[in-house]
Amino acid sequence: MASNSPNSSAADSGTDSTDFDEDELLRPQFHLDVLDELVYEASGDAEGAVPLASDPDHRYPYAYPRDIACITRAWLAAIRVGIDVEQSRTHVVDAARFHLAVQDDDGAWQQRYALDGTDKGIYVQEDNVAHGLRVVSHAVFALDETDAWSDVDDDFGDAVVDAIGRAVEYAREELYDPNAHLVESTTSIHEGRIESGYTLWVNSAFVSALRQASRALTALGAESTDAAARIDDFLPVLEGGVERAFTSPQQVPRRYTPEGELDFRPDVTLFSPYYYGLSDLFGDAADEAAQRAAKALEDPRLGGLQRFLGFYRDFEVHQHGGSGPWMQYTAWHAQYRYDRGETKAGDEILQNVVSYADDDGYIPEHLTTRARFESFVENEWDTGLDFEKEFDDAALRDVSFDLVAEELGHMRDSYESIAERVETDDVVGFARPLAWCHAEFLAALVRKDA
């Protein structure tokens, strides 16, 4: 496990060195406060309140079901250990209200939304159906485990049951391939074809979501509903498909391509069996996959985990400004080490993340170096290759070019800012603060203290 060396530390490398008290970042309340700052009230026909990925005038001014499912997971973890219980519960329930309001009539959730509920999704990202199920289930757990049902009216539970039923039916009828016994996806966590086909991340997300939804229905006293029957019919079939497909090879693959070819290249989705708590399905293979990812993806200079290996000539690999570690995935690694009782290793991982915080204690989404960024600009941005990767027709929904242009503008603005910073800084961070990063750091701290 690499850690910040003298040649790559925040102070010595020219990144955002800080006089911030790093001990503050090692307390759960700090990250809860950052998340509070990123929660915004819904507007228009939408309800509730949600954390935006970043501030409205920054890189990601949207509500992403994937991010929010991970954030509500962290809030729920805080609730379970008695930290900031009322505020965290309120946030989880408000996030569920938003998801109930924006769910499509057919039961699907899309990639991202504006605060008024407008669908701003560009990529297909079928796993968001699973993430929506996770969010509404987390709200039920938060209410049930704190005996706070008086915080919601009777219609809330009915809406959750209805939403679960429609989402499960959509997943079974539209996303599940009965021949492969797996959920098929076009894109998901990486927003590109690197995640197309039958992937470990998407199928693990759906198994976890269906299990959580089943538990939520039980907590609601809705075990005899059509929604529960749909889960009871679908879940065993999908569990069997996942166990067969991903544990029978010698190593856990990250995916089967759309053509059914095995893809063993390492990326952070190898943490999926661990992250989603599927050790009963994967057995020792869950540890094998996580440890393979941790070893292969550790950045040898900066520390932390890259999303995947950075061979930019691979059309499926998106550098997003230059390869480097991503903090939310690095926090997954810390969570994994803490859950294994490897406290020293977990502490070293979090200390490395903390070393890259800015003067406000904000953690970046990911890091890159001057050389990597300049290579990205020369080989991918200026040539248009990054545009081709990002907006590949195979990965896009049927959206107007205006939405593509809006996203391209966010990318351009981000890269222009980075270009100014690398004139003086050798290591730079992207997208601060990012709610998902602080949520995963919070989840790691809760595990450390458990």
C-alpha positions as CSV (number, residue, x, y, z in Angstrom):
1,M,0.0,0.0,0.0
2,A,1.5,3.3,-1.1
3,S,1.3,6.3,1.1
4,N,2.3,9.9,0.6
5,S,6.0,10.0,0.1
6,P,8.1,13.1,0.6
7,N,8.2,13.5,-3.2
8,S,4.4,13.4,-3.5
9,S,3.1,15.1,-0.3
10,A,0.7,18.0,-0.5
11,A,3.3,20.4,0.8
12,D,6.2,19.3,-1.3
13,S,4.4,18.6,-4.6
14,G,2.8,22.1,-5.0
15,T,-0.8,20.9,-4.4
16,D,-3.1,22.7,-2.1
17,S,-1.0,22.7,1.1
18,T,-3.0,23.8,4.1
19,D,-2.7,25.0,7.7
20,F,-6.1,23.3,8.3
21,D,-6.2,21.2,11.4
22,E,-6.0,17.7,9.9
23,D,-7.4,16.2,13.1
24,E,-10.7,17.8,12.3
25,L,-11.0,15.7,9.2
26,L,-10.7,12.6,11.3
27,R,-13.9,13.4,13.2
28,P,-17.2,12.2,11.7
29,Q,-19.0,15.5,12.5
30,F,-16.7,17.5,10.1
31,H,-17.9,15.4,7.2
32,L,-21.5,15.5,8.3
33,D,-21.2,19.3,8.3
34,V,-19.8,19.3,4.8
35,L,-22.7,17.2,3.6
36,D,-25.2,19.5,5.4
37,E,-23.7,22.4,3.3
38,L,-24.4,20.5,0.1
39,V,-28.0,19.6,0.8
40,Y,-30.5,21.8,-1.1
41,E,-34.3,22.0,-0.9
42,A,-36.1,20.7,-3.9
43,S,-38.1,23.1,-6.1
44,G,-41.0,23.0,-8.5
45,D,-42.9,19.8,-8.5
46,A,-40.1,17.9,-6.7
47,E,-40.2,17.2,-3.0
48,G,-37.8,16.8,-0.2
49,A,-34.2,17.9,-0.3
50,V,-31.0,16.3,-1.7
51,P,-27.3,16.6,-1.6
52,L,-26.0,17.9,-4.9
53,A,-22.7,16.3,-6.0
54,S,-21.0,19.6,-5.7
55,D,-22.0,23.3,-5.2
56,P,-24.4,24.6,-7.8
57,D,-21.7,26.7,-9.5
58,H,-19.1,23.9,-9.5
59,R,-18.4,20.8,-11.7
60,Y,-21.5,18.7,-10.8
61,P,-24.5,20.9,-9.9
62,Y,-26.9,17.9,-10.0
63,A,-28.5,15.2,-7.8
64,Y,-27.1,11.8,-8.7
65,P,-29.0,8.7,-7.4
66,R,-25.8,6.8,-7.4
67,D,-24.0,9.4,-5.2
68,I,-27.1,9.9,-3.0
69,A,-27.5,6.2,-2.4
70,C,-23.9,6.1,-1.1
71,I,-24.4,9.3,0.9
72,T,-27.6,8.0,2.6
73,R,-25.6,4.8,3.3
74,A,-23.1,6.9,5.2
75,W,-25.9,8.9,7.0
76,L,-27.5,5.6,8.0
77,A,-24.2,4.3,9.3
78,A,-23.9,7.5,11.5
79,I,-27.4,7.0,12.8
80,R,-26.6,3.4,13.8
81,V,-23.7,4.5,16.0
82,G,-25.6,7.5,17.5
83,I,-24.0,10.3,15.6
84,D,-26.1,13.3,14.6
85,V,-29.1,11.0,14.5
86,E,-32.0,13.5,14.0
87,Q,-30.3,15.6,11.3
88,S,-29.0,12.5,9.4
89,R,-32.4,10.9,9.6
90,T,-34.1,14.0,8.2
91,H,-31.6,14.1,5.3
92,V,-32.2,10.4,4.5
93,V,-36.0,10.8,4.5
94,D,-35.8,14.0,2.5
95,A,-33.6,12.3,-0.1
96,A,-36.2,9.5,-0.4
97,R,-39.0,12.0,-0.9
98,F,-37.1,13.5,-3.8
99,H,-36.5,10.1,-5.3
100,L,-40.2,9.2,-5.0
101,A,-41.1,12.4,-6.7
102,V,-38.7,12.0,-9.7
103,Q,-39.2,8.3,-10.4
104,D,-40.3,7.7,-13.9
105,D,-43.8,6.3,-14.5
106,D,-42.3,3.0,-15.6
107,G,-40.4,2.7,-12.4
108,A,-36.9,3.8,-13.5
109,W,-34.6,6.4,-12.1
110,Q,-32.1,8.1,-14.4
111,Q,-28.5,9.3,-14.1
112,R,-29.0,12.8,-12.5
113,Y,-31.6,15.5,-11.8
114,A,-31.9,19.2,-11.3
115,L,-33.4,20.4,-8.0
116,D,-36.7,20.9,-9.7
117,G,-36.8,17.2,-10.7
118,T,-35.8,17.8,-14.3
119,D,-34.1,14.8,-15.8
120,K,-30.6,15.9,-16.7
121,G,-29.2,12.5,-17.4
122,I,-27.0,12.0,-20.4
123,Y,-25.9,8.4,-20.0
124,V,-28.2,5.3,-19.8
125,Q,-26.7,4.0,-16.5
126,E,-29.2,1.3,-15.7
127,D,-27.8,0.8,-12.2
128,N,-29.6,4.0,-11.0
129,V,-32.8,1.8,-10.7
130,A,-30.9,-0.1,-8.0
131,H,-29.6,3.1,-6.4
132,G,-33.1,4.5,-6.2
133,L,-34.3,1.4,-4.4
134,R,-31.4,1.8,-2.0
135,V,-32.3,5.4,-1.2
136,V,-35.9,4.7,-0.4
137,S,-35.0,1.6,1.6
138,H,-32.4,3.6,3.6
139,A,-35.2,6.0,4.6
140,V,-37.3,3.1,5.9
141,F,-34.4,1.8,8.0
142,A,-33.6,5.2,9.4
143,L,-37.2,5.7,10.5
144,D,-37.7,2.2,11.8
145,E,-34.5,1.8,13.7
146,T,-35.0,5.1,15.5
147,D,-38.7,4.6,16.0
148,A,-39.5,7.9,14.2
149,W,-42.5,7.0,12.1
150,S,-44.3,10.0,13.5
151,D,-41.9,12.1,11.3
152,V,-43.8,11.0,8.2
153,D,-47.5,10.5,7.3
154,D,-49.2,7.3,6.2
155,D,-48.8,8.2,2.5
156,F,-45.0,8.0,2.8
157,G,-45.0,4.2,3.4
158,D,-47.6,3.6,0.7
159,A,-45.5,5.6,-1.8
160,V,-42.4,3.6,-0.9
161,V,-44.2,0.3,-1.5
162,D,-45.5,1.5,-4.8
163,A,-42.1,2.8,-5.9
164,I,-40.4,-0.5,-5.0
165,G,-42.9,-2.5,-6.9
166,R,-42.6,-0.5,-10.0
167,A,-38.8,-0.4,-9.9
168,V,-38.5,-4.1,-9.4
169,E,-40.9,-4.8,-12.2
170,Y,-38.9,-2.5,-14.5
171,A,-35.6,-4.2,-13.6
172,R,-37.0,-7.6,-14.2
173,E,-38.8,-6.8,-17.5
174,E,-36.4,-4.3,-19.0
175,L,-32.9,-4.8,-17.6
176,Y,-32.6,-8.5,-16.8
177,D,-31.4,-10.9,-19.4
178,P,-33.0,-14.3,-18.6
179,N,-30.6,-16.1,-20.9
180,A,-27.5,-14.8,-19.0
181,H,-29.3,-14.8,-15.7
182,L,-27.9,-11.3,-15.1
183,V,-28.8,-7.7,-15.4
184,E,-27.4,-6.1,-18.5
185,S,-26.2,-2.5,-18.7
186,T,-25.0,0.0,-21.2
187,T,-23.1,2.2,-18.8
188,S,-22.9,2.7,-15.1
189,I,-20.3,3.9,-12.6
190,H,-17.6,4.8,-15.2
191,E,-20.0,6.4,-17.6
192,G,-18.6,4.7,-20.6
193,R,-18.3,1.4,-22.5
194,I,-15.8,0.1,-20.0
195,E,-18.9,-0.8,-17.9
196,S,-21.1,-2.2,-20.7
197,G,-22.4,-5.8,-20.7
198,Y,-23.0,-7.8,-17.6
199,T,-20.9,-6.1,-14.9
200,L,-19.9,-6.9,-11.4
201,W,-20.9,-3.4,-10.2
202,V,-24.4,-3.4,-11.7
203,N,-25.3,-6.9,-10.7
204,S,-24.0,-6.5,-7.2
205,A,-25.9,-3.2,-6.8
206,F,-29.2,-4.9,-7.9
207,V,-28.7,-7.9,-5.5
208,S,-28.1,-5.5,-2.7
209,A,-31.0,-3.2,-3.6
210,L,-33.5,-6.1,-3.9
211,R,-32.4,-7.4,-0.5
212,Q,-32.7,-4.0,1.1
213,A,-36.0,-3.4,-0.5
214,S,-37.3,-6.7,0.8
215,R,-36.2,-5.7,4.4
216,A,-37.8,-2.3,3.9
217,L,-41.1,-3.9,2.9
218,T,-41.0,-6.1,6.0
219,A,-40.4,-3.0,8.2
220,L,-43.4,-1.4,6.6
221,G,-45.6,-4.5,7.2
222,A,-45.9,-5.0,3.5
223,E,-44.6,-8.5,3.2
224,S,-47.8,-9.7,1.4
225,T,-47.9,-7.0,-1.3
226,D,-47.3,-7.4,-5.0
227,A,-44.0,-5.6,-4.5
228,A,-42.8,-8.2,-2.1
229,A,-43.9,-11.0,-4.4
230,R,-42.0,-9.5,-7.3
231,I,-38.8,-9.5,-5.2
232,D,-39.4,-13.0,-3.9
233,D,-39.6,-14.2,-7.5
234,F,-36.7,-12.2,-8.9
235,L,-34.1,-12.1,-6.2
236,P,-33.2,-15.8,-6.0
237,V,-32.9,-16.0,-9.7
238,L,-30.5,-13.0,-9.8
239,E,-28.5,-14.2,-6.8
240,G,-28.0,-17.6,-8.5
241,G,-26.9,-15.9,-11.7
242,V,-24.4,-13.6,-9.9
243,E,-22.9,-16.5,-7.9
244,R,-22.6,-18.7,-11.0
245,A,-21.2,-16.0,-13.3
246,F,-18.8,-14.2,-11.0
247,T,-17.5,-16.8,-8.6
248,S,-17.0,-19.7,-11.0
249,P,-14.0,-18.2,-12.8
250,Q,-10.6,-18.5,-11.2
251,Q,-10.7,-14.7,-10.4
252,V,-13.7,-12.5,-10.1
253,P,-14.2,-10.7,-13.5
254,R,-15.3,-7.1,-13.5
255,R,-17.7,-7.9,-16.3
256,Y,-18.7,-10.1,-19.2
257,T,-18.7,-8.0,-22.4
258,P,-22.0,-7.7,-24.3
259,E,-20.7,-10.6,-26.4
260,G,-20.1,-12.7,-23.2
261,E,-16.2,-12.5,-23.1
262,L,-14.6,-12.3,-19.7
263,D,-12.9,-9.0,-18.7
264,F,-10.5,-9.4,-15.9
265,R,-8.8,-6.0,-16.1
266,P,-8.7,-4.4,-12.7
267,D,-10.8,-1.5,-11.7
268,V,-12.5,-0.2,-8.5
269,T,-15.7,-2.1,-9.2
270,L,-13.8,-5.2,-7.9
271,F,-14.7,-3.8,-4.5
272,S,-18.4,-4.3,-5.3
273,P,-19.0,-7.7,-3.5
274,Y,-17.4,-6.2,-0.4
275,Y,-19.1,-2.8,-0.7
276,Y,-22.5,-4.2,-1.1
277,G,-22.1,-6.8,1.6
278,L,-22.4,-9.9,-0.5
279,S,-19.9,-12.2,1.2
280,D,-22.5,-14.9,1.5
281,L,-22.6,-15.1,-2.3
282,F,-19.0,-14.5,-3.0
283,G,-17.2,-16.2,-0.1
284,D,-13.4,-15.8,-0.2
285,A,-13.8,-14.4,-3.7
286,A,-15.0,-11.1,-2.3
287,D,-11.6,-10.6,-0.5
288,E,-9.7,-11.8,-3.5
289,A,-11.3,-9.2,-5.8
290,A,-10.9,-6.3,-3.3
291,Q,-7.3,-7.1,-2.6
292,R,-6.5,-7.5,-6.3
293,A,-8.0,-4.0,-7.0
294,A,-6.2,-2.5,-4.1
295,K,-2.8,-3.8,-5.3
296,A,-3.3,-3.0,-9.0
297,L,-4.8,0.4,-8.7
298,E,-2.7,2.0,-6.0
299,D,-1.1,5.1,-7.4
300,P,2.7,4.6,-6.9
301,R,3.4,8.4,-6.5
302,L,0.3,9.9,-5.0
303,G,-1.1,7.0,-3.0
304,G,-4.8,6.2,-3.2
305,L,-6.7,4.1,-5.8
306,Q,-7.1,5.0,-9.4
307,R,-10.4,4.0,-11.0
308,F,-8.7,1.8,-13.5
309,L,-5.3,1.5,-15.2
310,G,-4.6,4.5,-17.3
311,F,-3.9,3.3,-20.8
312,Y,-5.5,6.2,-22.6
313,R,-5.3,4.6,-26.1
314,D,-8.0,2.2,-24.8
315,F,-11.2,3.9,-26.1
316,E,-13.0,2.7,-23.0
317,V,-10.7,4.5,-20.5
318,H,-11.7,8.0,-19.6
319,Q,-8.9,10.0,-18.0
320,H,-11.0,13.0,-17.0
321,G,-8.1,15.4,-16.9
322,G,-5.4,12.9,-16.2
323,S,-5.1,9.6,-14.3
324,G,-4.7,9.6,-10.6
325,P,-6.4,8.5,-7.4
326,W,-10.1,9.0,-6.7
327,M,-10.9,9.8,-3.1
328,Q,-14.3,8.1,-2.8
329,Y,-12.8,4.8,-4.0
330,T,-9.8,5.2,-1.8
331,A,-12.2,5.6,1.1
332,W,-13.7,2.3,0.1
333,H,-10.3,0.8,0.6
334,A,-10.1,2.3,4.1
335,Q,-13.5,0.9,4.9
336,Y,-12.4,-2.5,3.8
337,R,-9.3,-2.5,5.9
338,Y,-11.2,-1.3,9.0
339,D,-13.8,-4.1,8.5
340,R,-10.9,-6.6,8.4
341,G,-9.5,-5.2,11.6
342,E,-6.5,-3.7,9.9
343,T,-6.7,-0.4,11.7
344,K,-3.2,0.8,11.0
345,A,-3.7,0.2,7.2
346,G,-7.0,2.0,7.3
347,D,-5.5,5.0,9.2
348,E,-2.7,5.3,6.7
349,I,-5.2,5.4,3.8
350,L,-7.3,8.1,5.4
351,Q,-4.2,10.2,6.4
352,N,-3.1,10.1,2.8
353,V,-6.5,11.4,1.7
354,V,-6.4,14.1,4.4
355,S,-3.1,15.3,3.1
356,Y,-4.7,16.5,-0.1
357,A,-7.5,18.5,1.6
358,D,-7.7,22.3,0.9
359,D,-7.7,25.1,3.4
360,D,-11.4,24.5,4.2
361,G,-10.8,20.7,4.7
362,Y,-12.6,19.8,1.5
363,I,-11.5,16.6,-0.1
364,P,-11.1,16.5,-3.9
365,E,-12.8,14.1,-6.2
366,H,-9.5,13.0,-7.7
367,L,-5.9,14.1,-8.2
368,T,-3.6,14.3,-11.1
369,T,-0.1,15.6,-11.8
370,R,1.1,18.3,-14.1
371,A,2.7,15.8,-16.5
372,R,-0.5,13.6,-16.6
373,F,-2.8,16.6,-17.2
374,E,-0.6,17.9,-20.0
375,S,-0.5,14.5,-21.6
376,F,-4.3,14.3,-21.3
377,V,-4.7,17.8,-23.0
378,E,-2.2,16.9,-25.8
379,N,-3.4,13.4,-26.5
380,E,-7.1,13.5,-25.7
381,W,-8.7,16.9,-25.2
382,D,-7.1,18.9,-28.0
383,T,-7.5,16.0,-30.4
384,G,-11.2,15.5,-29.6
385,L,-10.6,12.0,-28.4
386,D,-12.0,12.8,-25.0
387,F,-15.1,14.1,-26.6
388,E,-15.5,10.9,-28.6
389,K,-15.1,8.8,-25.5
390,E,-17.4,10.9,-23.3
391,F,-20.2,11.3,-25.8
392,D,-20.0,7.9,-27.6
393,D,-23.4,7.2,-29.2
394,A,-23.4,3.7,-27.7
395,A,-23.4,5.2,-24.2
396,L,-25.8,8.1,-24.6
397,R,-29.5,8.4,-24.1
398,D,-31.7,10.0,-26.6
399,V,-31.0,13.5,-25.4
400,S,-30.7,16.9,-27.1
401,F,-27.3,18.2,-28.1
402,D,-28.0,21.2,-25.8
403,L,-27.6,18.9,-22.8
404,V,-24.4,17.5,-24.3
405,A,-23.1,21.0,-24.9
406,E,-24.0,22.0,-21.3
407,E,-21.9,19.1,-20.0
408,L,-19.1,19.8,-22.4
409,G,-19.1,23.4,-21.0
410,H,-18.7,22.1,-17.5
411,M,-15.8,19.9,-18.6
412,R,-14.1,22.8,-20.5
413,D,-14.4,25.1,-17.5
414,S,-12.9,22.5,-15.2
415,Y,-10.0,21.8,-17.5
416,E,-9.3,25.5,-18.0
417,S,-9.1,25.9,-14.3
418,I,-6.8,23.0,-13.9
419,A,-4.6,24.4,-16.7
420,E,-4.1,27.6,-14.7
421,R,-3.3,25.7,-11.5
422,V,-0.7,23.4,-13.1
423,E,1.4,26.4,-14.0
424,T,2.4,26.5,-10.4
425,D,1.2,23.3,-8.8
426,D,2.6,19.9,-9.7
427,V,-0.3,18.0,-8.1
428,V,-3.9,19.3,-8.4
429,G,-7.3,18.2,-7.1
430,F,-10.6,18.2,-9.0
431,A,-14.1,19.1,-7.8
432,R,-14.0,20.2,-4.2
433,P,-16.0,19.7,-2.2
434,L,-17.6,16.5,-3.6
435,A,-20.4,15.1,-1.4
436,W,-19.7,11.5,-2.3
437,C,-16.1,11.7,-1.2
438,H,-17.0,13.2,2.2
439,A,-19.7,10.5,2.6
440,E,-17.4,7.6,2.0
441,F,-14.8,9.2,4.3
442,L,-17.5,9.5,7.0
443,A,-18.4,5.8,6.4
444,A,-14.8,4.8,6.9
445,L,-14.5,6.8,10.2
446,V,-17.6,5.1,11.5
447,R,-16.1,1.7,10.8
448,K,-12.8,2.8,12.4
449,D,-14.6,3.8,15.6
450,A,-17.0,0.8,15.7
